[in-house]
C-alpha cells in the first residue's frame, strides 16, 4: 500500500478548499442583513483570488 500522495493531489485538494470557501463566504454575504457584515464576508470571499496562484493561472 502506498502511503504517499503526489503534488497533484495536494493541489487539487487546495483548489477545492478555496472554491468551497469562496462559495461559503459569498452565501453568507448574500444572506447578511447588515452592511458591515456583508462587507466582511465579501472581503473573505475575494481573498480566494490566490487560487489563481495555486492553479498556476498567474
N, C-alpha and C positions, 0 to 999 in steps of 0.2 A: 504494500500500500504506500502510495506517495503522499507524504505529509506536507509537501511544498505547494505553494501557489505561485503562479507566474505573474509577471508585471501586468499583463493584460487583464487578468482577473482583478487585480488591485485597482487598476484604473477604471474598469467597468463598475466596480463597487463604489468608487469615489464619485463617479459621474451620477450614478443612481441616487446616492445620498444627496448630492447637490440639487438634482432635479426635484426630488421629493421635498427637500427643504424649501425650495422656491415656491412650489405649489402650496405647501402648508402655510407659509407666511402670507402669500397673496390671498389665500382663502380667508384667513383671519383678518387681514387688512380690509377685505371687501365687506366683512360682516361687522367690523367695529363701528361703533356709533360716534366716538369722539375723534376729533381731528388729529390730536397729538398721537393717539393710539394707532390710528391709521398710518400716520407718518412713520412710526417706529416699525410697524410690520412691513410696510412697503420698502423701507430702507433695508431691512433684513433680507427681504426677497431680492432686492437689487444687488446685495452683497454676493449673490450667487454668480455674478459675472465672471468670477475667476474660474468657472467651469471651462471657459474657453482655453485657459492655460492647461488644465488637466487633460482636455481632449486634444490639445495640440492645434487648436484653431487659430492661435495667435502666433 
